[in-house]
Amino acid sequence: MSAPPVTALTATPEEEAAIRQAVRTADPALITPTARIATAKDIPGLVDLLSDPLVSGPIYDIPRPIDPARIGAWVARSLRLRQAGEALLTVTPDDRGQIAAYSRITVWPERSSAELAGAQRADRQNSGQGAAGAARSFGFMFEVLGVRLVGLTAAIDNFRSARVIEAAGFTPMGERLSQLPDGGARRSLYWEMTREDWLTRRRLSKVDSDKT
């Protein structure tokens, strides 16, 4: 199950309300033009995507075993949480209409914090698209949803995700114990980044770009 960042922030009532409203109304196409909110019609595609261990194996917070009933309940719960301003489950179809990727942003508005999980279909991994998509997702969380802190986890042996996270500028914070939906636990590497640090990196990147 998703867990809030280790660093505990406190949002003002106004900030919390603004974050909840942003989650309810934000358009995932701002991350990727073809991305959309997952609904019941996406259950078969999500089951197909997540049934591949290369896709779902490193992800700790999806329901298992992966079947239409559990994925359907996950989608329905995510839609309810979106209306509460606390989660966004999105899917990205390919040019044939098949789901090529998913992402789930979990938000704690009262703490101005969020977490991101997601994966691409195996044939799209190691193509560079994951890093670019992750960077857009981080910007969306900080700049559109308005949170001030993002925490991320990755399995101990998920070297690909670790490289993407650290290249984006997240600060390694050791390990944490991730709680699994079935009641178990998994040791995970853990990182955090503040909105201030994200915006600073964006400004520096733009300066460097303008120099070239």
C-alpha positions in Angstrom: 0.0 0.0 0.0 1.2 3.5 -0.8 2.7 5.3 2.2 3.3 9.1 2.6 6.9 10.4 2.5 9.0 10.0 5.5 9.4 13.8 5.8 6.2 15.1 7.3 4.9 18.5 6.0 1.7 20.2 7.2 -0.4 22.0 4.6 -2.6 24.9 5.4 -6.4 24.3 4.9 -6.2 26.5 1.8 -3.3 24.6 0.4 -4.9 21.3 1.1 -8.1 22.4 -0.6 -6.3 23.6 -3.6 -4.4 20.3 -4.0 -7.6 18.3 -3.7 -9.3 20.4 -6.4 -6.2 20.1 -8.6 -6.3 16.3 -8.3 -10.0 16.2 -9.2 -9.7 18.4 -12.3 -6.1 17.9 -13.6 -5.8 16.5 -17.2 -3.3 13.7 -17.4 -2.7 14.7 -21.1 -0.5 17.4 -19.6 1.9 14.5 -18.8 1.5 12.6 -22.1 -0.9 13.8 -24.8 -2.6 10.4 -25.1 -2.9 9.7 -21.3 -6.3 9.5 -19.7 -7.9 8.6 -16.4 -8.3 4.8 -16.1 -12.0 3.7 -16.0 -13.8 0.3 -16.0 -13.3 0.0 -19.8 -9.5 -0.2 -19.2 -9.7 -3.2 -16.8 -8.9 -5.9 -19.5 -6.0 -3.8 -20.9 -4.5 -3.2 -17.4 -4.8 -6.9 -16.6 -2.9 -7.7 -19.8 -0.3 -5.1 -19.1 0.3 -6.0 -15.4 0.2 -9.8 -16.0 3.7 -9.4 -17.5 6.2 -9.8 -14.6 8.6 -7.5 -16.4 6.0 -4.8 -15.9 4.4 -5.5 -12.6 7.3 -7.3 -10.8 9.0 -4.2 -9.4 5.7 -2.5 -8.4 4.8 -3.0 -4.7 1.4 -1.3 -4.5 -0.7 -3.1 -7.1 -3.2 -5.8 -6.0 -2.2 -9.4 -6.4 -2.8 -11.9 -7.8 -3.6 -9.8 -10.9 -7.1 -10.6 -12.2 -10.1 -8.7 -13.5 -11.8 -8.6 -10.1 -8.9 -7.2 -8.2 -7.8 -4.8 -10.9 -11.5 -3.7 -11.3 -11.7 -2.9 -7.6 -8.4 -1.0 -7.8 -9.6 1.1 -10.7 -12.9 1.8 -8.9 -11.1 2.8 -5.7 -8.8 5.0 -7.6 -11.7 6.8 -9.2 -13.3 7.4 -5.7 -9.9 8.7 -4.4 -9.7 11.0 -7.4 -13.0 12.6 -6.4 -11.6 12.9 -2.8 -8.5 14.6 -4.3 -6.2 11.8 -3.2 -5.2 9.8 -6.3 -4.9 9.7 -10.1 -4.7 6.4 -12.0 -3.9 6.9 -15.6 -3.3 4.8 -18.7 -1.6 5.6 -21.9 -2.6 3.6 -25.0 -0.4 3.0 -28.1 -1.4 3.7 -31.7 -3.4 0.5 -31.8 -5.4 1.4 -28.7 -3.6 -1.1 -26.4 -2.5 0.1 -23.0 1.3 0.7 -23.2 1.8 2.2 -19.8 0.1 3.2 -16.6 0.8 5.5 -13.7 -0.7 6.1 -10.3 -0.1 9.2 -8.3 -1.1 9.0 -4.7 -1.6 12.3 -2.9 -1.7 13.3 0.7 -3.2 16.8 0.4 -3.0 17.5 4.2 0.8 16.9 3.9 1.3 18.6 0.5 3.0 15.4 -0.6 2.7 12.7 -3.2 4.1 9.4 -4.5 4.3 8.1 -8.0 4.3 4.5 -9.3 4.0 3.2 -12.8 5.4 1.1 -15.6 5.6 0.7 -19.3 5.0 -2.3 -21.4 8.2 -4.5 -21.7 8.8 -3.7 -25.4 9.0 0.0 -24.5 11.4 -0.3 -21.6 15.0 0.8 -22.0 14.0 3.1 -24.8 14.4 6.4 -23.0 10.7 7.0 -22.9 10.4 6.1 -19.3 12.9 8.7 -18.1 11.2 11.4 -20.2 7.8 10.4 -19.0 8.9 10.3 -15.3 10.3 13.8 -15.6 7.0 15.1 -17.0 5.2 13.3 -14.2 7.4 14.9 -11.6 6.7 18.4 -13.1 3.0 17.6 -13.2 3.0 16.7 -9.5 4.9 19.8 -8.4 3.5 22.4 -10.8 0.0 21.2 -11.6 -1.1 19.4 -8.5 0.9 21.8 -6.3 2.4 19.5 -3.8 5.6 20.5 -2.1 7.2 17.1 -1.6 7.4 13.8 -3.6 8.6 10.6 -2.2 9.6 7.6 -4.4 10.4 4.0 -3.8 12.0 1.2 -5.9 12.7 -2.4 -5.2 16.3 -3.0 -4.0 17.2 -4.7 -7.4 15.3 -2.2 -9.6 18.4 -0.6 -11.0 16.6 1.0 -14.0 14.2 2.9 -11.9 16.9 3.9 -9.4 18.9 5.5 -12.3 15.9 7.4 -13.6 15.0 8.7 -10.1 18.5 9.8 -9.3 19.1 11.4 -12.7 16.0 13.5 -12.0 17.7 14.9 -8.9 15.9 13.1 -6.1 17.9 12.7 -2.8 18.6 9.1 -1.7 17.3 8.5 1.8 18.3 4.9 2.4 15.7 2.2 2.7 12.1 1.9 3.9 9.8 -1.0 4.4 7.0 -0.9 1.8 3.7 -2.5 2.9 2.2 -4.8 0.3 -1.5 -5.0 -0.4 -1.6 -8.7 0.8 -0.2 -7.6 4.2 3.4 -8.5 3.5 6.3 -6.1 3.3 9.2 -5.4 1.0 12.5 -3.6 1.5 12.7 -0.6 -0.9 15.2 2.1 -1.7 13.7 5.5 -1.0 14.2 9.1 -2.3 12.6 12.5 -1.8 12.5 15.8 -3.6 11.0 19.2 -2.7 9.2 21.5 -5.1 11.9 24.1 -4.4 14.6 21.7 -5.5 12.6 20.7 -8.6 12.1 24.3 -9.7 15.7 25.2 -9.0 16.8 22.3 -11.3 14.4 23.5 -14.0 15.8 27.0 -13.8 19.4 25.8 -14.0 18.6 23.5 -16.9 17.0 26.4 -18.8 20.1 28.5 -18.2 22.3 25.8 -19.5 20.1 25.3 -22.5 20.1 29.0 -23.3 23.9 29.0 -23.3 24.1 26.4 -26.0 
